[in-house]
Amino acid sequence: MPASDPDIDAESDSATTDDPAYPSDRNVLEPDCARCPALTENRECISWGTGDLDADVVVVGEAPGHGNPDADPWQGGNWTGKAYTSRHSGRRIRQIVEGIGYGDDAYYTNAVKCFPADPDDPTTNREPTPEERANCRTHLLTELEEVDPAVVLATGKHATKTVLAAEDRTLEGFIDSVLEPVWCEQLDVWLVPILHPSYQDVWIGRLGYDPEEYLEAIGETLDEHCGSGVGG
């Protein structure tokens, strides 16, 4: 979830018009977690990870958005308690992952599990604070340990920075990092940054892809690194 994520209508999705599979369960790590007072006060639900605990790919977002309680069923993790179940971003990233053949081999989560409400507008997200990221990082590390994926697919700049922070590394130039795999020695996993689904229509062309080529590039990158160790 990027800061000030626009409320873009899912009907504009370019990946496919078919709905992806909707998750039926979630991986609850700490019921009623209250590590972050501001997040605890403003959330509806903790947005826990969903998917196969034996998955080769873990898809990581930044944090759930406010969501839409009237959507059916894509209300968003803030209302469903399940990561990446929003009408736009959740549905789109799941379409992408299914479309490249990893729909049954992916686990979805966020670096921060609760909706970070903007104090001036509680229906709009703000960027999580460094303390909130740090408080929640152990949840993400637990998920990565439990799933033990081959690849972390980080959606957007903020998710990529958070994963790198677990490696004590920083990010310089997100756009240049897209689809450039990075071996994370401490996490024992490949990190593959991709565009956040809310912004991909804007940036795909600037990266030199059309939508179909972009999806093919994601699929080829995952195929190359799933099951491979350091060095490919």
LUMVEX-143543 format. One record per residue (C-alpha): residue number from 1; residue in three letters; y, z, x. Coordinates in Angstrom, 2 decimals, always signed. Layout:
+------+------+---------+---------+---------+
! resi ! resn !       v !       w !       u !
+------+------+---------+---------+---------+
!  NUM !  ALA !       Y !       Z !       X !
...
+------+------+---------+---------+---------+
// end
This chain:
+------+------+---------+---------+---------+
! resi ! resn !       v !       w !       u !
+------+------+---------+---------+---------+
!    1 !  MET !   +0.00 !   +0.00 !   +0.00 !
!    2 !  PRO !   +3.27 !   -1.04 !   +1.63 !
!    3 !  ALA !   +6.38 !   +1.04 !   +1.01 !
!    4 !  SER !   +8.16 !   -0.12 !   -2.18 !
!    5 !  ASP !   +5.15 !   -2.25 !   -3.11 !
!    6 !  PRO !   +6.35 !   -4.80 !   -5.69 !
!    7 !  ASP !   +4.71 !   -4.78 !   -9.11 !
!    8 !  ILE !   +3.34 !   -8.29 !   -8.93 !
!    9 !  ASP !   +1.37 !   -9.66 !  -11.89 !
!   10 !  ALA !   -2.28 !  -10.09 !  -10.99 !
!   11 !  GLU !   -2.41 !  -13.33 !  -12.96 !
!   12 !  SER !   -0.60 !  -14.96 !  -10.01 !
!   13 !  ASP !   -3.56 !  -14.25 !   -7.70 !
!   14 !  SER !   -4.41 !  -17.29 !   -5.65 !
!   15 !  ALA !   -7.82 !  -16.14 !   -4.38 !
!   16 !  THR !   -9.78 !  -16.63 !   -7.60 !
!   17 !  THR !   -9.37 !  -16.09 !  -11.31 !
!   18 !  ASP !  -12.73 !  -14.30 !  -11.64 !
!   19 !  ASP !  -12.67 !  -10.52 !  -11.70 !
!   20 !  PRO !  -14.55 !   -8.82 !   -8.87 !
!   21 !  ALA !  -17.05 !   -6.04 !   -9.48 !
!   22 !  TYR !  -15.41 !   -2.79 !  -10.58 !
!   23 !  PRO !  -16.59 !   +0.34 !   -8.69 !
!   24 !  SER !  -18.71 !   +2.82 !  -10.60 !
!   25 !  ASP !  -18.56 !   +5.78 !   -8.23 !
!   26 !  ARG !  -16.47 !   +7.39 !   -5.51 !
!   27 !  ASN !  -17.08 !   +9.36 !   -2.33 !
!   28 !  VAL !  -15.44 !  +12.73 !   -3.01 !
!   29 !  LEU !  -14.91 !  +14.60 !   +0.25 !
!   30 !  GLU !  -12.70 !  +17.55 !   -0.70 !
!   31 !  PRO !  -12.27 !  +18.13 !   -4.45 !
!   32 !  ASP !   -8.76 !  +19.31 !   -5.35 !
!   33 !  CYS !   -7.50 !  +18.83 !   -1.78 !
!   34 !  ALA !   -4.03 !  +20.37 !   -1.56 !
!   35 !  ARG !   -3.13 !  +19.87 !   +2.10 !
!   36 !  CYS !   +0.15 !  +18.10 !   +1.25 !
!   37 !  PRO !   +2.34 !  +19.91 !   -1.32 !
!   38 !  ALA !   +4.51 !  +16.91 !   -2.22 !
!   39 !  LEU !   +1.49 !  +14.65 !   -2.73 !
!   40 !  THR !   -0.38 !  +17.29 !   -4.71 !
!   41 !  GLU !   +2.59 !  +17.78 !   -7.03 !
!   42 !  ASN !   +3.06 !  +14.10 !   -7.87 !
!   43 !  ARG !   -0.44 !  +12.62 !   -7.95 !
!   44 !  GLU !   -2.56 !  +12.11 !  -11.04 !
!   45 !  CYS !   -5.85 !  +11.87 !   -9.10 !
!   46 !  ILE !   -6.99 !  +11.87 !   -5.50 !
!   47 !  SER !   -7.98 !   +8.29 !   -4.74 !
!   48 !  TRP !  -11.34 !   +8.66 !   -2.99 !
!   49 !  GLY !  -13.24 !   +5.88 !   -1.25 !
!   50 !  THR !  -15.63 !   +3.68 !   -3.18 !
!   51 !  GLY !  -18.54 !   +1.54 !   -2.14 !
!   52 !  ASP !  -21.81 !   +1.48 !   -0.23 !
!   53 !  LEU !  -22.07 !   +4.19 !   +2.43 !
!   54 !  ASP !  -24.18 !   +1.72 !   +4.45 !
!   55 !  ALA !  -21.50 !   -0.99 !   +4.35 !
!   56 !  ASP !  -20.71 !   -3.09 !   +7.41 !
!   57 !  VAL !  -17.04 !   -3.39 !   +6.43 !
!   58 !  VAL !  -14.59 !   -0.61 !   +5.56 !
!   59 !  VAL !  -11.41 !   -1.88 !   +3.90 !
!   60 !  VAL !   -8.49 !   +0.49 !   +4.57 !
!   61 !  GLY !   -5.19 !   +0.52 !   +2.70 !
!   62 !  GLU !   -2.22 !   +2.82 !   +3.30 !
!   63 !  ALA !   -2.11 !   +4.88 !   +0.08 !
!   64 !  PRO !   -2.52 !   +4.34 !   -3.68 !
!   65 !  GLY !   +0.46 !   +3.12 !   -5.67 !
!   66 !  HIS !   +1.60 !   +4.69 !   -8.92 !
!   67 !  GLY !   -0.66 !   +2.38 !  -10.92 !
!   68 !  ASN !   -0.69 !   +1.61 !  -14.62 !
!   69 !  PRO !   -2.53 !   +4.01 !  -16.97 !
!   70 !  ASP !   -2.52 !   +1.36 !  -19.71 !
!   71 !  ALA !   -4.38 !   -1.28 !  -17.67 !
!   72 !  ASP !   -8.04 !   -1.83 !  -18.51 !
!   73 !  PRO !   -9.82 !   -1.15 !  -16.24 !
!   74 !  TRP !   -7.55 !   -1.79 !  -13.24 !
!   75 !  GLN !   -5.33 !   +1.29 !  -13.57 !
!   76 !  GLY !   -5.17 !   +2.05 !   -9.85 !
!   77 !  GLY !   -6.53 !   +4.85 !   -7.73 !
!   78 !  ASN !   -3.83 !   +7.31 !   -8.80 !
!   79 !  TRP !   -5.37 !   +7.22 !  -12.31 !
!   80 !  THR !   -9.01 !   +6.29 !  -11.65 !
!   81 !  GLY !   -9.58 !   +8.43 !   -8.56 !
!   82 !  LYS !  -11.10 !   +5.34 !   -6.91 !
!   83 !  ALA !   -9.50 !   +3.51 !   -4.00 !
!   84 !  TYR !   -8.31 !   -0.07 !   -4.46 !
!   85 !  THR !   -8.68 !   -0.23 !   -8.25 !
!   86 !  SER !   -5.15 !   -1.42 !   -9.09 !
!   87 !  ARG !   -4.50 !   -4.48 !  -11.21 !
!   88 !  HIS !   -2.85 !   -6.40 !   -8.40 !
!   89 !  SER !   -3.71 !   -5.14 !   -4.92 !
!   90 !  GLY !   -7.11 !   -3.65 !   -5.70 !
!   91 !  ARG !   -8.31 !   -6.55 !   -7.74 !
!   92 !  ARG !   -7.03 !   -9.09 !   -5.25 !
!   93 !  ILE !   -8.50 !   -7.54 !   -2.10 !
!   94 !  ARG !  -11.85 !   -7.16 !   -3.83 !
!   95 !  GLN !  -11.66 !  -10.82 !   -4.87 !
!   96 !  ILE !  -11.02 !  -11.77 !   -1.27 !
!   97 !  VAL !  -13.89 !   -9.70 !   +0.11 !
!   98 !  GLU !  -16.30 !  -10.95 !   -2.55 !
!   99 !  GLY !  -15.12 !  -14.52 !   -1.99 !
!  100 !  ILE !  -16.06 !  -14.43 !   +1.69 !
!  101 !  GLY !  -19.50 !  -12.98 !   +1.02 !
!  102 !  TYR !  -19.03 !   -9.26 !   +1.65 !
!  103 !  GLY !  -18.70 !   -8.01 !   -1.92 !
!  104 !  ASP !  -21.90 !   -5.96 !   -1.67 !
!  105 !  ASP !  -21.29 !   -4.89 !   +1.91 !
!  106 !  ALA !  -17.85 !   -3.26 !   +1.76 !
!  107 !  TYR !  -16.43 !   +0.22 !   +1.33 !
!  108 !  TYR !  -12.83 !   +0.66 !   +0.16 !
!  109 !  THR !  -10.52 !   +3.53 !   +1.00 !
!  110 !  ASN !   -6.95 !   +4.49 !   +1.93 !
!  111 !  ALA !   -5.55 !   +6.20 !   +4.99 !
!  112 !  VAL !   -3.69 !   +8.58 !   +2.63 !
!  113 !  LYS !   -5.61 !   +9.45 !   -0.53 !
!  114 !  CYS !   -2.75 !  +10.48 !   -2.85 !
!  115 !  PHE !   +0.16 !   +8.57 !   -4.35 !
!  116 !  PRO !   +3.32 !   +9.30 !   -2.31 !
!  117 !  ALA !   +6.00 !   +9.34 !   -5.00 !
!  118 !  ASP !   +9.62 !   +8.55 !   -4.18 !
!  119 !  PRO !  +11.63 !  +11.68 !   -5.06 !
!  120 !  ASP !  +14.32 !   +9.50 !   -6.63 !
!  121 !  ASP !  +11.85 !   +7.57 !   -8.79 !
!  122 !  PRO !   +8.42 !   +9.18 !   -9.36 !
!  123 !  THR !   +6.92 !   +5.83 !  -10.44 !
!  124 !  THR !   +7.77 !   +4.20 !   -7.08 !
!  125 !  ASN !   +6.01 !   +4.88 !   -3.81 !
!  126 !  ARG !   +7.59 !   +5.98 !   -0.56 !
!  127 !  GLU !   +6.04 !   +5.73 !   +2.88 !
!  128 !  PRO !   +3.79 !   +8.73 !   +3.65 !
!  129 !  THR !   +5.21 !  +11.13 !   +6.20 !
!  130 !  PRO !   +3.63 !  +11.56 !   +9.66 !
!  131 !  GLU !   +2.43 !  +15.02 !   +8.58 !
!  132 !  GLU !   +0.78 !  +13.58 !   +5.45 !
!  133 !  ARG !   -0.92 !  +10.88 !   +7.51 !
!  134 !  ALA !   -2.18 !  +13.51 !   +9.95 !
!  135 !  ASN !   -3.37 !  +15.85 !   +7.18 !
!  136 !  CYS !   -5.39 !  +13.06 !   +5.58 !
!  137 !  ARG !   -6.67 !  +11.44 !   +8.77 !
!  138 !  THR !   -9.72 !  +13.70 !   +8.93 !
!  139 !  HIS !  -10.81 !  +12.33 !   +5.53 !
!  140 !  LEU !  -10.63 !   +8.79 !   +6.88 !
!  141 !  LEU !  -12.47 !   +9.78 !  +10.05 !
!  142 !  THR !  -15.18 !  +11.45 !   +7.96 !
!  143 !  GLU !  -15.59 !   +8.27 !   +5.94 !
!  144 !  LEU !  -15.85 !   +6.14 !   +9.07 !
!  145 !  GLU !  -18.45 !   +8.52 !  +10.47 !
!  146 !  GLU !  -20.45 !   +8.49 !   +7.22 !
!  147 !  VAL !  -20.32 !   +4.73 !   +6.71 !
!  148 !  ASP !  -20.49 !   +3.78 !  +10.41 !
!  149 !  PRO !  -19.17 !   +0.24 !   +9.80 !
!  150 !  ALA !  -19.06 !   -2.64 !  +12.24 !
!  151 !  VAL !  -15.52 !   -3.59 !  +11.19 !
!  152 !  VAL !  -12.49 !   -1.85 !   +9.72 !
!  153 !  LEU !  -10.46 !   -4.38 !   +7.74 !
!  154 !  ALA !   -6.95 !   -2.89 !   +7.70 !
!  155 !  THR !   -4.74 !   -4.32 !   +4.96 !
!  156 !  GLY !   -1.15 !   -4.41 !   +6.14 !
!  157 !  LYS !   +1.04 !   -2.94 !   +8.85 !
!  158 !  HIS !   +0.90 !   +0.69 !   +7.75 !
!  159 !  ALA !   -2.89 !   +0.82 !   +7.44 !
!  160 !  THR !   -3.25 !   -0.86 !  +10.83 !
!  161 !  LYS !   -0.87 !   +1.65 !  +12.46 !
!  162 !  THR !   -2.79 !   +4.56 !  +10.93 !
!  163 !  VAL !   -6.15 !   +3.37 !  +12.24 !
!  164 !  LEU !   -4.68 !   +2.78 !  +15.69 !
!  165 !  ALA !   -3.15 !   +6.27 !  +15.62 !
!  166 !  ALA !   -6.67 !   +7.68 !  +15.42 !
!  167 !  GLU !   -7.19 !   +5.92 !  +18.76 !
!  168 !  ASP !   -3.93 !   +7.32 !  +20.16 !
!  169 !  ARG !   -2.59 !   +3.77 !  +20.21 !
!  170 !  THR !   +0.51 !   +2.17 !  +18.73 !
!  171 !  LEU !   +1.16 !   -1.18 !  +17.07 !
!  172 !  GLU !   +3.65 !   -3.67 !  +18.40 !
!  173 !  GLY !   +4.31 !   -6.72 !  +16.23 !
!  174 !  PHE !   +2.06 !   -6.59 !  +13.16 !
!  175 !  ILE !   +2.20 !  -10.31 !  +12.29 !
!  176 !  ASP !   +0.99 !  -11.20 !  +15.77 !
!  177 !  SER !   -1.95 !   -8.81 !  +15.27 !
!  178 !  VAL !   -3.26 !  -10.40 !  +12.03 !
!  179 !  LEU !   -6.88 !  -11.55 !  +12.45 !
!  180 !  GLU !   -6.84 !  -10.48 !  +16.10 !
!  181 !  PRO !   -9.80 !   -8.08 !  +16.46 !
!  182 !  VAL !   -9.26 !   -4.90 !  +18.47 !
!  183 !  TRP !  -12.13 !   -2.82 !  +19.81 !
!  184 !  CYS !  -11.56 !   +0.87 !  +18.99 !
!  185 !  GLU !  -13.54 !   +2.83 !  +21.55 !
!  186 !  GLN !  -13.11 !   +6.30 !  +20.05 !
!  187 !  LEU !  -13.94 !   +5.11 !  +16.53 !
!  188 !  ASP !  -16.69 !   +2.81 !  +17.83 !
!  189 !  VAL !  -15.61 !   +0.00 !  +15.53 !
!  190 !  TRP !  -13.77 !   -3.32 !  +15.49 !
!  191 !  LEU !  -10.36 !   -3.22 !  +13.83 !
!  192 !  VAL !   -9.33 !   -6.45 !  +12.10 !
!  193 !  PRO !   -5.79 !   -6.40 !  +10.65 !
!  194 !  ILE !   -5.05 !   -8.67 !   +7.69 !
!  195 !  LEU !   -2.04 !   -9.15 !   +5.43 !
!  196 !  HIS !   -1.53 !   -6.68 !   +2.62 !
!  197 !  PRO !   -2.51 !   -8.43 !   -0.63 !
!  198 !  SER !   +0.94 !   -7.83 !   -2.13 !
!  199 !  TYR !   +2.60 !   -9.82 !   +0.65 !
!  200 !  GLN !   +0.00 !  -12.38 !   +1.65 !
!  201 !  ASP !   +1.46 !  -15.23 !   -0.43 !
!  202 !  VAL !   +4.72 !  -14.86 !   +1.50 !
!  203 !  TRP !   +3.19 !  -14.68 !   +4.96 !
!  204 !  ILE !   +0.10 !  -16.94 !   +4.88 !
!  205 !  GLY !   +2.15 !  -20.08 !   +5.42 !
!  206 !  ARG !   +4.18 !  -18.47 !   +8.19 !
!  207 !  LEU !   +0.90 !  -17.77 !  +10.00 !
!  208 !  GLY !   -0.01 !  -21.45 !   +9.74 !
!  209 !  TYR !   -2.69 !  -21.14 !   +7.05 !
!  210 !  ASP !   -3.05 !  -22.35 !   +3.52 !
!  211 !  PRO !   -4.79 !  -19.83 !   +1.17 !
!  212 !  GLU !   -8.25 !  -21.36 !   +1.57 !
!  213 !  GLU !   -7.94 !  -21.51 !   +5.35 !
!  214 !  TYR !   -6.82 !  -17.89 !   +5.45 !
!  215 !  LEU !   -9.87 !  -16.73 !   +3.50 !
!  216 !  GLU !  -12.13 !  -18.79 !   +5.73 !
!  217 !  ALA !  -10.53 !  -17.22 !   +8.81 !
!  218 !  ILE !  -11.16 !  -13.70 !   +7.48 !
!  219 !  GLY !  -14.78 !  -14.59 !   +6.72 !
!  220 !  GLU !  -15.35 !  -16.14 !  +10.13 !
!  221 !  THR !  -13.85 !  -13.13 !  +11.88 !
!  222 !  LEU !  -16.06 !  -10.70 !   +9.94 !
!  223 !  ASP !  -19.14 !  -12.84 !  +10.51 !
!  224 !  GLU !  -18.44 !  -12.83 !  +14.24 !
!  225 !  HIS !  -17.93 !   -9.08 !  +14.57 !
!  226 !  CYS !  -20.22 !   -7.50 !  +11.97 !
!  227 !  GLY !  -23.23 !   -6.23 !  +13.84 !
!  228 !  SER !  -21.67 !   -6.89 !  +17.24 !
!  229 !  GLY !  -20.83 !   -4.24 !  +19.77 !
!  230 !  VAL !  -17.89 !   -4.08 !  +22.10 !
!  231 !  GLY !  -17.14 !   -7.44 !  +23.62 !
!  232 !  GLY !  -18.62 !   -9.36 !  +20.69 !
+------+------+---------+---------+---------+
// end
